[in-house]
Amino acid sequence: MFKKNKKRQVAAKAQVNRPKVDAALSRKLKIAGDVYFSGILHVECTIEGDLISDDEGSTLILSDAGHIKGSVKAANVMVNGRIDGNVLANNKVELYEKSRINGDLHYNLLEMAVGSGVNGKLVHHELVSHAQPVGSVVEAGPLGRNAK
């Protein structure tokens, strides 16, 4: 009488966690050259070149079949494939079980699953808000016990 439908619960969770993808590059593609994108890009193919987005809301999703031979620049990066190059994420990086990054990883927020791997430096940086005016930065004074 009061049984819950587990199939409905699982389907509802899958829909909530799945972002709306603006563009997808399938496994059958092989791209030679740089790729510029905005929005959410899902990559399942091999790209020999850089992936670049200056969009503050951009997200790169690299599946387990995806391989990027070049650098990546995006606001958010979700990896379950392989990147041979540096990664610059202005916001968040999520590394899943099968992810491999051979290069330096620049991030604000980092989430790593057991089994993921990074062969390079992990470089943390604070998220810079573009809404703050340049003149509003307060200059720091001297540090230490004897500072006046």
Buried (B, 14 or more C-beta within 10 A) or exposed (E): EEEEEEEEEEEEEEEEEEEEEEEBBEEEEEBEEEBEBBBBBBBBBBBBBBBBBEBEEBBBBBBBBBBBBBBBBBBBBBBBBBBBBBBBBBBBBBBBEBBBBBBBBBBBEBEBEEEBEBEBEEEEEEEEEEEEEEEEEEEEEEEEEEEE
